[in-house]
Amino acid sequence: MAAEEGRPLGILAGGGTLPRRVAEAAAAQGRPVFIVAFTGQFEQATVAGFPHISLRIGEAGRILSEMRKAGVVDLVMAGGVRRPSLSELGLDWRGVQLFARIGAGALGDNGLLAAIGRELEREGFKLVGASEILDSGAVAMGALGWHQPDEQAHADIAHGVKVARALGVVDVGQSVVVQQGLVLGVEAIEGTDALLQRAGPLRREGLGGVLVKIAKPQQDRRIDLPTIGPATVALAAAAGLRGIAVEAGSTIILDQATTIDAADAAGLFVIALDPKAA
């Protein structure tokens, strides 16, 4: 484990359940936890019971100050972050300096998170991947349950990987839904859950489609790894999909045993692959 046992862990928390899972895992390891939750991005349940403060992304000076006051050295960035509008950033003087340096490089979600990560490292913090704190870690390659993709599903996965990689290069999203060679939807600012809800009514007759979710090619693997869980499986099944393909070594599966059991019960395959070989 990259982070040292007993040393305070700071968490910069965006949306979803991942920040809470990281906090609970760190606490179970005997580590004090301090959360800076990004205003407008996180759910209140994320921080319940943990020392925390809510700050806007542009309050870089206060983020650094609060982490230092909490004795934090190791720092995890967890959860999806929707890039805020300029009026939502809440820039303090340090934030103004940060955004002046990164400029257009922060136009996408990954660019913004990577820029914040670089700034934190300049300030002496040690960025730690969420998978290094979670017991399950990132997923290994191969089929993860009973069901396997057939020839059509493999073709849809290959097409989905091409589309997802193209989206990732321009820092748009991580996910795409493909059915019988047709792209039913791509992830943008709305996130994977909303993509699945949107794709369901667009499904065609015949063999169901697949969800492909992979990291962006330029992505720092310590920041914002693709994440799926039981809710992803439920939404994929409701959308009429036949399976989910994720990137081996760069995907976190929350409650992995529960997630795979749910996929097995729903008749969905879950497979982890190397996008370069798909």
N, C-alpha and C positions, 0 to 999 in steps of 0.2 A: 504494500500500500504506500502510495507516494506521500500521503499526509501522515504526520506522526501522532500516535495515540496520545490522548490527553491534551493535545494542543488545541486551542480554540479554533473552530471552523466558522468562517464567514460564508454566508450564502447570499448571492444576489438573485432575487426571486422574481421570475416572470409568472406567466399563467400556467394552468394545468396542475396536476398532482405531483409532478416530479420534485419540485423544491421541498414539499412536505416529506416525501419519501427519503430524500437525502438527509433532511434534518433529523428524522426519526432514526435512520441508520447510524448517523454520527453520534446521536445521544446514546444509542444502544452500545456503541463502542466506548462510551465513557468520555466523550468529547463535549465540552461546552460549545453551544451553537449561538451565533448571532446572525439575524436575518435583516438585510436591507431589501425591502419589498418595493418594487417599482410601482408607484402610484398609477392607478388605472389599468394595471396589467395583471394583478394577482387577486386570488380569492382570499377572503378573510380566514377561511379554515386553514390556509397554508401556514399562517403565523401563530395560530392559537396555541398558547402554552409555551411559546419560545420568546426569549428576548428579541425585540425587533423594532424597527422604525420604518415608516413609509416615506420614501423620497422619490422625487421625479428624476428621470434618467439624466437630465441636464445638470443636476445638483452635484457635480463631480467633487467639488471641494468638501461638501458635507459627507458624501459617501466615504471618501478617504478618511476624514476626521472621525466619523462614527466607528469605522472598522478599527482604526488604531486605538480608539478609546476602549474598545472591547478586547484588545489584545490579539487581534486576528493577524495571522501571517498567511495561513492556507485559506484559499478562497475558491468557492465553486460558483459558477454561473449556471443556473438551472431554470428551466421553464421557458416557454415561448414568449418572445417579446415582439409585440407589434410596434413598428416604428412610429413614434408619435409625430403629430404635426409640430411645426415650429412653436406654436403658441402653447403646446402641451409640454415642451421640453423643460421649461422652468430653469433656464440656464443661469447658474451663478458664474462668478468671474472665472473659476477654474473650468467650468463647462464651456464658456465662451472660448477660452484658449484651446480646449480639446477639439471643439468643432471647427475652429479656425484651421487647425492642423489637418484634420481628416477630410474636411470639405465634402466633395461629392462621393467620397469613399464610403460614407455612412448612409447612402440613400436606401440601401436594402437592409433587411433585418440582420443578415450575417455580417455585412460591413459594419453596422453599428456595434454589434456585440464584439466583433474582433477588435475594433478600435478601442472600445472600453477595456477589453482584456489587455491590449498592449499598454494602455495607460497605467493600468493597475500593476503590471509587471515592472514598468519604469519606476513605480513608487515603492518597489520592494516586496510586493505581495507575490505569493506563489500560487499560480492557477492550477487547480486540481480538477480532473474530469469527474463528473458525477458517477461514472461507472467505477471509479476507484473507491468510492465511498459505499456504494450499494453492494450488497453481498452477491447479487446475481451478475453484476457486471454487464459487459456487452455480449451480445449473442454470438454463438459459434456457428460455423457454416453447416448447411444441410437442412433437410426437412425436420421439423420440430414436433410433429404429431403423427397421427395415423395416416392422414390423407396426403396424396402426392399430386402435383400438377400434371395434367395430360398434355398432349402435343399442342392443342390450341392455347392452353394456359401458358405453356412455355413461350409460345410465339407472342402472346400478349405481354408477358413479363419482359421479353427482350425489347419490344416496342416501347413499353412503359419506361424502361431504363434509359433508352435514348432520349425520350421526351424529358424525363426528370433531370437527366444530366444537363440537357440544354437549358432548362429552367434554372438549374442551380448555378450555371456559369454566369447568368445575369442576375443572380441573387433574388429569385422570385419565390421559389418554394421547394419543398422536398418530395411532394407526393403527386401521383397521377393515377387516374382510374381508366383502365383500358378494357374494352369488351370486343372480342372478335376483330381486333385490329383498329377499332374506333376509339378515339380518346373521348371519354364521356365527361371528363373534367380534370382540371389541374388546380393545385393548391396555390393560392396567393396569400393575401393578408388574413383570410378567414380561418385558416388552419385545417387540419386533416378531418376533424369531426364534421365540420360544416361542409367540406368537400364531399364526404360520403353521403351526407343528407341531401346534398344537391344532385349527386350523381344517380341516386336511386330512381327517381322518376324518369330519368333519361335512358334507362336500360332498354336494350333491344330484346326481341324474342330470341330464344335459343340459349346456348351455353352462356352462363354468367361471366362477368368480367373479373378483373383482379385489381387490387390496390398495390401499387409499387411505391415504396417509401425509402429513399436513400439520402445520404448526406450530400451536400453540395460539394463539387470537386475541390473548391478552394477552402473548404470549411476547416477551421481549427477543431480537431476532434475532442478538445477539452471543453468546447462550448457548444451548447444547443444540439446535442446528438439527437437524431431521429428517435422518437419514443412511441411505442404502442403499448396497449394493455387490454384488459377485458372490455372496456368501453369501445375500443377500436373494433374488436371482433364482433360485438353486438351490432354496431352500426354497419359494418361490412355485410353481415348476414342480412340485416334489414334492407340493405341496398340491393340484395340479390347477387352479391359477388360470390365467387367460388374460392377465393383465396387471397392471401396477403404475402407479398414478397418484400423482404427488407435486406439491408446491407449487413453482411456478416462483419463482426468486429467493430461496427460503428452504429449499432442500434441498441437501445435499451428496451427490454421487455419488462414492464412492471408486472409484478405478481405472475412470474413466468409460468408456473405450474397451472395456476388458475386460468391464465390466458390460453394456454395450449389445450387444457381440458375443455374450455368453452368452444374453441375452434373445432376440436374433435366432435363435440356434441352437435355443433351446427353444420358439420359436413364441410368445413373450410380447411384448406391446407394453409400452413404457415411455413415459409421457406426462407432461409437466409442464404444470400449468394454474394459472389464477387461481381459487382457491376461491370468491371472491365472484361469479364469472361461471358457475360450474359448475351 
